[in-house]
Amino acid sequence: MDGTTLILNAAERTKAAELLARFTDSYENSLTSRPIAPDADRETLTKLLAEPFPEEGLGVEAFFADVVDRIVPYTTTIAHPRFLAYVQGPPNGISPYAEAIAAVLNQNCNLWQISPAANVIERSVMDWLTDLFALGPSSGGLLTNGGSGATKDAITAAIADRRPDFRERGLQETRAPLVLYTSDEAHRSVVKAATLLGIGLANVRTIPTDDHFQLRVDLLAKAIADDRAAGKEPFCIVATAGTVTTGSIDPIGPIADLCEKENLWLHVDGAYGALFILADSTREALAPLSRADSITLDPHKLLFAPLEAGALLVKDMAKLRAAFAFSSTSSYLTAIDDAHLLDYMDHGPQLSRSFKALKVWAALRTFGVGAFRTTTERCLSLATRLGSHIAANPGLDLMNPVTLTAVCIRMPGRNAEAHAELLTRLHEEGTAMLGPARIRGQACIRACITNHRTTETDIDLLASRLTTLATR
């Protein structure tokens, strides 16, 4: 390769395209025979870490050889049909090509003038999502790097809405402390966001949940009343549509009633579960999300976009702009208003933003919305199937109602070490990759079926193996 240029010539482009196609086909055709969890060979990984970069480039073929020989063997096979460890599914089939096109175009999706088509595509995706949740004509949103970022942005908007002078005065002056409420089953990103935004752990209330792991509204109302009596200022409730451990859905309707009564911002963390609104069987349970002020979603979960692709939806786009728009003193960032296009830099914290929308748009266009409706319904059905297997086995305990696709399993009478050993055994023998969990202080293991490649045969194999191992 010519060391003076960063452009591939025609022959190199042809070779790179050929090797990429060969790699993609080989990986797809070998998925079920690959180990789910890699052998983390410390010696090989240490050599890879310590190897210096060459002064003269090695070329296209050497790069692909490195990928095949030195990288892939030490990666987790996320696309294996029995990778069930986390709320992370395999990417859909069009995504590698959409990602490649986005890299070629390399649009900076901040100002619409420099990315007009990308701007329209992101608007199209967000319009579809806000319509899905019936958020109304003033709604909108943007794609983010993930659910944690979306939740942090939502709480930022809630603070700015409650404290219009927040930008000028911050939270430094002596005023009634703002208080945020969530459940003891909420994702850690909620507490993390509140801490990073200066609310402080002392002003975050984690409300206990009931036997179905749903936030208790009676205790929530009491906590709000107690804080008001103590001179504090409640401002936001973060409910969860799909808790990360058990998949429970908080009672969104009653929580929304309380928010209206108390004049509080309602954010719903739906990173795991909100997109199950696509499925007929869970649509009604998730319909109250239409009352939320903001919603976190993760297209890199149930829309099976490759990482990263989170999303924030808001009922009132003007409130997002009020939190994030700043007058520019840089002439190169001068924006031109357009009724049909958005400057996304004024609706979120990022200035440089990648063309994430293309991979989501591409999947919806390529496969159709119906394919995602069918897939979400199928994941729910597979989780119910696994839950039924576990409930019918006297040697195993089903630890949670299977509301969405999380199935928590315990071997009664066994300690945490025994459950960790069970996970290791399942991984090493290639049965499945599951994850650890702890429910009400008890160690267990957890399968989460958010994998469009998983089949009934995979679920039955896992259930059979669990039954065998539990009786030993």
C-alpha positions as CSV (number, residue, x, y, z in Angstrom):
1,M,0.0,0.0,0.0
2,D,1.2,3.5,-0.8
3,G,2.2,5.0,2.6
4,T,1.5,8.5,1.4
5,T,-2.2,8.2,0.9
6,L,-5.2,7.3,3.1
7,I,-7.3,6.4,0.0
8,L,-7.6,2.8,-1.3
9,N,-7.1,2.5,-5.0
10,A,-9.5,0.6,-7.2
11,A,-7.8,-2.8,-6.8
12,E,-7.6,-2.3,-3.0
13,R,-11.3,-1.4,-2.8
14,T,-12.2,-4.5,-4.8
15,K,-10.1,-6.7,-2.6
16,A,-11.6,-5.1,0.6
17,A,-15.1,-5.6,-0.7
18,E,-14.4,-9.2,-1.6
19,L,-12.8,-9.9,1.8
20,L,-15.7,-8.2,3.7
21,A,-18.3,-10.2,1.8
22,R,-16.3,-13.4,2.5
23,F,-16.0,-12.6,6.2
24,T,-19.7,-11.7,6.5
25,D,-20.8,-14.9,4.8
26,S,-18.4,-17.1,6.8
27,Y,-19.4,-15.6,10.1
28,E,-23.2,-16.0,9.3
29,N,-22.7,-19.6,8.2
30,S,-20.7,-20.6,11.3
31,L,-22.7,-18.9,14.1
32,T,-24.2,-22.0,15.7
33,S,-20.9,-23.8,15.7
34,R,-18.9,-20.9,17.3
35,P,-18.4,-20.8,21.0
36,I,-20.8,-18.4,22.6
37,A,-18.4,-17.1,25.2
38,P,-14.8,-16.6,24.0
39,D,-11.7,-18.2,25.6
40,A,-10.0,-15.1,27.0
41,D,-6.5,-16.3,26.2
42,R,-4.5,-13.8,28.3
43,E,-1.2,-14.5,26.6
44,T,-2.6,-13.8,23.1
45,L,-4.6,-10.7,24.3
46,T,-1.5,-9.3,26.0
47,K,0.5,-9.7,22.8
48,L,-2.2,-7.9,20.9
49,L,-2.2,-5.1,23.5
50,A,1.6,-4.7,23.4
51,E,2.2,-4.9,19.7
52,P,3.3,-1.6,18.3
53,F,1.6,0.0,15.3
54,P,3.8,-0.3,12.1
55,E,5.4,2.7,10.6
56,E,4.6,1.3,7.1
57,G,1.1,0.1,6.6
58,L,0.5,-3.7,6.2
59,G,-2.4,-3.3,3.8
60,V,-6.0,-4.5,3.3
61,E,-5.4,-8.2,3.3
62,A,-3.3,-8.1,6.5
63,F,-6.0,-6.2,8.2
64,F,-8.7,-8.8,7.4
65,A,-6.3,-11.6,8.4
66,D,-5.9,-9.9,11.8
67,V,-9.7,-9.7,12.2
68,V,-10.2,-13.3,11.3
69,D,-7.3,-14.8,13.2
70,R,-6.7,-12.4,16.2
71,I,-10.0,-10.6,16.9
72,V,-13.0,-12.8,16.1
73,P,-11.8,-15.8,18.2
74,Y,-11.8,-13.5,21.3
75,T,-15.2,-12.0,20.8
76,T,-18.5,-13.0,22.3
77,T,-20.9,-14.5,19.7
78,I,-23.8,-12.2,20.3
79,A,-25.6,-13.5,17.3
80,H,-25.6,-17.1,18.6
81,P,-29.2,-18.2,19.1
82,R,-28.5,-19.2,22.7
83,F,-26.8,-15.9,23.7
84,L,-29.4,-15.0,26.4
85,A,-27.3,-13.2,29.0
86,Y,-28.3,-9.6,28.6
87,V,-31.0,-7.4,27.0
88,Q,-28.9,-7.4,23.8
89,G,-30.0,-9.1,20.6
90,P,-28.0,-9.7,17.5
91,P,-27.9,-7.1,14.8
92,N,-30.4,-7.4,11.9
93,G,-29.2,-8.5,8.6
94,I,-29.1,-5.2,6.8
95,S,-27.2,-3.4,9.5
96,P,-23.6,-4.1,8.4
97,Y,-24.4,-2.6,5.1
98,A,-26.2,0.4,6.5
99,E,-23.2,1.0,8.9
100,A,-20.8,0.8,6.0
101,I,-22.8,3.4,4.0
102,A,-23.1,5.7,7.0
103,A,-19.3,5.5,7.3
104,V,-18.8,6.4,3.7
105,L,-21.1,9.3,3.9
106,N,-19.8,10.4,7.3
107,Q,-22.5,12.9,8.0
108,N,-22.4,15.1,11.0
109,C,-26.0,15.2,12.2
110,N,-25.9,18.5,14.2
111,L,-26.9,21.2,11.7
112,W,-29.4,20.4,9.1
113,Q,-27.6,22.4,6.4
114,I,-24.6,20.0,6.4
115,S,-26.7,16.8,6.7
116,P,-30.1,17.5,5.1
117,A,-31.0,13.9,4.0
118,A,-29.7,12.5,7.3
119,N,-31.8,15.1,9.1
120,V,-34.9,14.0,7.3
121,I,-34.2,10.3,7.9
122,E,-33.8,10.9,11.7
123,R,-36.9,13.0,11.8
124,S,-38.7,10.2,9.9
125,V,-37.6,7.6,12.5
126,M,-38.5,9.8,15.4
127,D,-41.9,10.6,14.0
128,W,-42.6,6.9,13.6
129,L,-41.5,6.2,17.2
130,T,-43.6,9.1,18.7
131,D,-46.6,8.0,16.7
132,L,-46.1,4.5,18.1
133,F,-46.5,5.8,21.6
134,A,-49.2,8.4,20.7
135,L,-47.3,11.2,22.2
136,G,-49.1,13.9,20.3
137,P,-48.4,16.6,17.6
138,S,-45.8,18.6,19.7
139,S,-43.7,15.5,20.4
140,G,-40.3,14.6,18.9
141,G,-37.0,13.3,20.0
142,L,-33.5,12.3,18.8
143,L,-31.2,9.3,18.7
144,T,-28.6,9.0,21.4
145,N,-25.7,6.7,22.2
146,G,-27.9,4.6,24.4
147,G,-30.5,4.4,27.1
148,S,-28.3,5.8,29.8
149,G,-27.6,9.0,27.8
150,A,-31.3,9.3,26.9
151,T,-32.3,9.1,30.6
152,K,-29.7,11.7,31.6
153,D,-30.9,14.0,28.8
154,A,-34.5,13.5,29.9
155,I,-33.7,14.4,33.5
156,T,-31.8,17.5,32.3
157,A,-35.0,18.6,30.5
158,A,-37.1,17.9,33.6
159,I,-34.7,20.1,35.7
160,A,-34.8,22.9,33.1
161,D,-38.6,22.7,33.0
162,R,-39.0,22.9,36.7
163,R,-36.2,25.5,37.1
164,P,-36.4,27.9,34.1
165,D,-33.3,29.7,35.5
166,F,-31.3,26.5,35.9
167,R,-29.0,27.5,33.0
168,E,-28.0,30.8,34.8
169,R,-28.2,29.8,38.4
170,G,-27.6,26.0,38.4
171,L,-28.2,24.1,41.6
172,Q,-25.6,25.9,43.6
173,E,-27.8,28.5,45.3
174,T,-29.7,27.8,48.5
175,R,-33.1,26.7,47.4
176,A,-35.4,23.8,48.2
177,P,-33.5,20.6,47.0
178,L,-35.0,18.9,44.0
179,V,-36.0,15.3,44.6
180,L,-36.3,12.5,42.1
181,Y,-38.2,9.3,42.6
182,T,-37.8,5.8,41.1
183,S,-38.1,2.2,42.1
184,D,-35.7,-0.1,43.8
185,E,-35.7,-2.2,40.6
186,A,-34.8,0.8,38.4
187,H,-31.7,0.7,36.2
188,R,-28.5,2.1,37.7
189,S,-28.5,4.8,34.9
190,V,-31.2,6.6,36.7
191,V,-29.3,7.1,39.9
192,K,-26.1,7.7,38.0
193,A,-27.8,10.5,35.9
194,A,-29.2,12.2,39.0
195,T,-25.7,12.1,40.6
196,L,-23.9,13.5,37.5
197,L,-26.5,16.3,37.2
198,G,-25.9,17.5,40.7
199,I,-29.1,16.3,42.3
200,G,-27.2,14.1,44.7
201,L,-27.9,10.6,46.1
202,A,-29.5,12.1,49.2
203,N,-32.2,13.5,47.0
204,V,-33.0,10.3,45.1
205,R,-35.8,8.2,46.5
206,T,-35.8,4.5,45.6
207,I,-39.3,3.3,46.3
208,P,-40.0,-0.3,47.2
209,T,-41.7,-2.6,44.8
210,D,-44.5,-5.1,45.3
211,D,-44.6,-8.9,44.8
212,H,-44.6,-8.4,41.0
213,F,-41.5,-6.0,41.3
214,Q,-43.6,-3.0,40.3
215,L,-43.2,0.4,42.0
216,R,-45.7,0.8,44.9
217,V,-47.7,4.0,44.1
218,D,-48.9,4.2,47.7
219,L,-45.4,4.5,49.0
220,L,-44.5,6.8,46.2
221,A,-47.3,9.2,47.2
222,K,-46.2,9.1,50.8
223,A,-42.6,9.8,50.0
224,I,-43.6,12.9,47.9
225,A,-45.8,14.2,50.8
226,D,-43.0,13.6,53.3
227,D,-40.5,15.5,51.1
228,R,-42.9,18.4,50.7
229,A,-43.4,18.6,54.4
230,A,-39.7,18.6,54.9
231,G,-39.3,21.6,52.6
232,K,-37.9,19.7,49.6
233,E,-39.1,20.1,46.0
234,P,-40.2,16.9,44.2
235,F,-39.8,17.4,40.5
236,C,-39.5,14.0,38.6
237,I,-40.6,10.4,38.7
238,V,-38.8,7.8,36.7
239,A,-40.9,4.8,36.1
240,T,-39.7,1.7,34.3
241,A,-41.3,-0.2,31.4
242,G,-39.3,-3.4,31.6
243,T,-37.1,-3.6,34.7
244,V,-33.7,-4.9,33.8
245,T,-33.8,-7.9,36.1
246,T,-37.4,-9.2,36.0
247,G,-38.9,-7.3,33.0
248,S,-41.7,-5.8,35.2
249,I,-43.7,-2.9,34.0
250,D,-44.4,-0.2,36.6
251,P,-48.1,0.9,36.9
252,I,-47.6,3.8,34.5
253,G,-51.3,4.9,34.5
254,P,-51.5,5.5,38.3
255,I,-48.1,7.0,38.3
256,A,-49.1,9.4,35.6
257,D,-52.2,10.3,37.7
258,L,-50.0,11.1,40.6
259,C,-47.7,13.2,38.4
260,E,-50.6,15.3,37.2
261,K,-51.8,15.8,40.7
262,E,-48.4,16.8,42.0
263,N,-47.2,18.6,38.9
264,L,-44.2,16.3,38.4
265,W,-42.3,15.4,35.2
266,L,-42.9,11.7,34.3
267,H,-40.0,10.0,32.6
268,V,-40.3,6.3,31.6
269,D,-37.2,4.2,31.2
270,G,-38.3,1.9,28.4
271,A,-34.8,1.0,27.2
272,Y,-35.6,-2.7,27.7
273,G,-39.3,-3.0,27.3
274,A,-41.1,0.0,25.7
275,L,-40.7,-1.3,22.2
276,F,-42.7,-4.4,23.1
277,I,-45.6,-2.0,22.3
278,L,-45.1,-3.5,18.8
279,A,-46.5,-6.8,20.0
280,D,-50.3,-7.3,20.3
281,S,-50.0,-9.2,23.6
282,T,-48.2,-6.3,25.4
283,R,-49.6,-3.2,23.6
284,E,-52.3,-2.5,26.1
285,A,-50.0,-2.8,29.1
286,L,-47.7,-0.2,27.5
287,A,-50.4,2.1,26.1
288,P,-50.2,4.5,29.2
289,L,-46.7,5.5,28.0
290,S,-48.6,8.1,25.9
291,R,-48.9,10.1,29.1
292,A,-45.2,10.3,29.8
293,D,-43.3,13.6,29.4
294,S,-40.3,11.6,28.1
295,I,-39.4,8.1,27.2
296,T,-36.1,6.3,26.9
297,L,-35.9,3.7,24.1
298,D,-33.1,1.5,22.8
299,P,-33.4,0.6,19.0
300,H,-30.2,-1.4,19.6
301,K,-32.4,-3.8,21.5
302,L,-35.7,-4.7,20.0
303,L,-35.1,-3.1,16.6
304,F,-31.9,-5.0,16.5
305,A,-29.7,-2.1,15.3
306,P,-26.0,-2.6,16.0
307,L,-24.6,-0.7,18.9
308,E,-25.0,2.2,19.5
309,A,-28.5,3.4,19.0
310,G,-30.6,4.8,21.9
311,A,-33.4,7.2,21.6
312,L,-35.2,9.9,23.7
313,L,-38.8,10.8,23.0
314,V,-40.5,13.8,24.5
315,K,-44.1,15.0,24.5
316,D,-43.1,18.6,23.9
317,M,-40.1,19.1,21.7
318,A,-39.9,22.8,22.8
319,K,-38.9,21.7,26.3
320,L,-36.0,19.7,24.9
321,R,-34.8,22.8,23.0
322,A,-35.3,25.0,26.1
323,A,-32.8,22.7,27.9
324,F,-30.2,22.3,25.2
325,A,-30.2,25.3,22.8
326,F,-27.5,27.8,23.3
327,S,-26.7,30.9,21.2
328,S,-23.6,30.3,19.2
329,T,-20.7,32.8,19.2
330,S,-19.0,30.7,16.4
331,S,-19.8,32.0,13.0
332,Y,-19.2,28.5,11.5
333,L,-22.1,27.2,13.6
334,T,-24.6,29.7,12.3
335,A,-27.9,28.0,11.8
336,I,-30.7,28.7,9.3
337,D,-34.2,28.0,10.6
338,D,-36.4,25.7,8.6
339,A,-39.9,24.6,9.5
340,H,-39.3,21.1,8.3
341,L,-35.8,20.5,9.6
342,L,-34.1,20.4,13.0
343,D,-30.7,21.4,14.3
344,Y,-30.2,18.4,16.6
345,M,-27.4,20.2,18.4
346,D,-30.1,22.3,20.0
347,H,-32.0,19.3,21.3
348,G,-29.3,17.3,23.0
349,P,-25.8,17.6,24.5
350,Q,-23.8,16.5,21.5
351,L,-22.5,18.7,18.7
352,S,-20.8,16.1,16.6
353,R,-23.4,13.3,16.0
354,S,-23.1,10.2,13.8
355,F,-25.6,9.1,11.2
356,K,-27.2,6.5,13.6
357,A,-30.7,7.0,12.0
358,L,-29.6,5.2,8.8
359,K,-29.3,1.8,10.3
360,V,-32.7,2.1,12.0
361,W,-34.4,3.5,8.9
362,A,-32.7,0.9,6.7
363,A,-34.1,-2.0,8.9
364,L,-37.6,-0.6,8.9
365,R,-37.5,-0.1,5.2
366,T,-35.8,-3.4,4.3
367,F,-37.8,-5.8,6.5
368,G,-41.0,-3.8,7.2
369,V,-42.6,-2.9,10.5
370,G,-44.5,-6.2,10.5
371,A,-41.3,-8.2,10.8
372,F,-40.5,-6.4,14.0
373,R,-44.1,-6.9,15.3
374,T,-43.7,-10.7,14.6
375,T,-40.3,-10.9,16.2
376,T,-41.2,-9.1,19.4
377,E,-44.3,-11.3,19.8
378,R,-42.1,-14.4,19.2
379,C,-39.6,-13.4,21.8
380,L,-42.4,-13.0,24.3
381,S,-43.7,-16.4,23.4
382,L,-40.3,-18.0,23.8
383,A,-39.9,-16.5,27.3
384,T,-43.3,-17.8,28.3
385,R,-42.3,-21.2,27.0
386,L,-39.1,-21.2,29.1
387,G,-41.0,-19.9,32.2
388,S,-43.5,-22.8,31.8
389,H,-40.7,-25.3,31.6
390,I,-39.1,-23.9,34.8
391,A,-42.4,-23.7,36.7
392,A,-43.2,-27.3,35.9
393,N,-39.8,-28.5,37.2
394,P,-39.8,-29.3,41.0
395,G,-36.0,-28.9,41.0
396,L,-36.1,-25.3,39.8
397,D,-37.9,-22.2,41.0
398,L,-39.2,-19.5,38.7
399,M,-38.4,-16.3,40.6
400,N,-40.5,-13.8,38.7
401,P,-43.7,-13.5,36.7
402,V,-42.7,-13.6,33.1
403,T,-44.1,-10.2,32.1
404,L,-41.7,-9.6,29.1
405,T,-38.8,-11.8,28.2
406,A,-36.7,-12.0,31.4
407,V,-36.8,-15.4,33.1
408,C,-35.1,-15.7,36.5
409,I,-34.3,-19.2,37.7
410,R,-33.1,-20.5,41.0
411,M,-32.1,-24.0,42.3
412,P,-33.7,-24.1,45.7
413,G,-31.3,-24.8,48.5
414,R,-28.2,-23.8,46.5
415,N,-26.0,-20.9,47.4
416,A,-24.6,-18.1,45.2
417,E,-21.5,-20.1,44.4
418,A,-23.6,-23.0,43.1
419,H,-25.5,-20.7,40.8
420,A,-22.2,-19.1,39.5
421,E,-20.9,-22.6,38.8
422,L,-24.1,-23.4,36.9
423,L,-23.5,-20.4,34.7
424,T,-19.9,-21.4,34.0
425,R,-21.0,-25.0,33.2
426,L,-23.6,-23.8,30.7
427,H,-21.1,-21.5,29.1
428,E,-18.2,-23.9,28.9
429,E,-20.2,-26.8,27.5
430,G,-21.8,-24.5,24.9
431,T,-25.4,-24.9,26.0
432,A,-26.1,-21.2,26.5
433,M,-24.8,-18.0,27.8
434,L,-27.0,-16.7,30.7
435,G,-26.3,-14.1,33.3
436,P,-26.4,-13.8,37.1
437,A,-29.2,-12.1,39.0
438,R,-30.2,-11.4,42.5
439,I,-33.8,-11.1,43.5
440,R,-34.9,-10.2,47.0
441,G,-31.4,-11.0,48.2
442,Q,-31.4,-14.5,46.6
443,A,-28.9,-15.5,43.9
444,C,-30.3,-16.9,40.7
445,I,-29.6,-17.0,37.0
446,R,-31.3,-15.1,34.3
447,A,-32.2,-15.7,30.7
448,C,-33.4,-12.8,28.6
449,I,-34.9,-13.7,25.2
450,T,-34.3,-10.6,23.1
451,N,-32.7,-12.6,20.3
452,H,-34.4,-12.9,16.9
453,R,-32.4,-16.0,16.1
454,T,-33.6,-18.0,19.1
455,T,-36.0,-20.9,18.4
456,E,-38.2,-23.2,20.3
457,T,-35.6,-25.9,19.9
458,D,-33.0,-23.7,21.6
459,I,-35.4,-23.0,24.5
460,D,-36.3,-26.7,25.0
461,L,-32.6,-27.6,24.9
462,L,-31.8,-25.1,27.6
463,A,-34.7,-26.2,29.8
464,S,-33.8,-29.8,29.4
465,R,-30.2,-29.1,30.4
466,L,-31.2,-27.0,33.4
467,T,-33.4,-29.8,34.5
468,T,-30.6,-32.3,34.3
469,L,-28.0,-30.1,36.1
470,A,-30.5,-29.2,38.8
471,T,-31.0,-32.8,39.8
472,R,-27.3,-33.5,40.2
